[in-house]
Amino acid sequence: MYKYIVRDTVEEKILKLQAAKRELSEELISSDDGFIKQLTREDLELLFAATHSNGRE
């Protein structure tokens, strides 16, 4: 299957951004000294805590 992407379009920018995010996430998660492996339980709870738009939980 082939996919044609027109240069300098929103679609091309989105695809490039997705590729960059994929590479970054793989680097952060898979490396031995990756950022994810250094997070504490408290860090994760803070990152995933549900907050409202006014900043309150």
Secondary structure as GFF3:
##gff-version 3
##sequence-region A 1 57
A	DSSP	alpha_helix	10	30	.	.	.	ID=ss1
A	DSSP	three_ten_helix	35	38	.	.	.	ID=ss2
A	DSSP	alpha_helix	41	48	.	.	.	ID=ss3
###
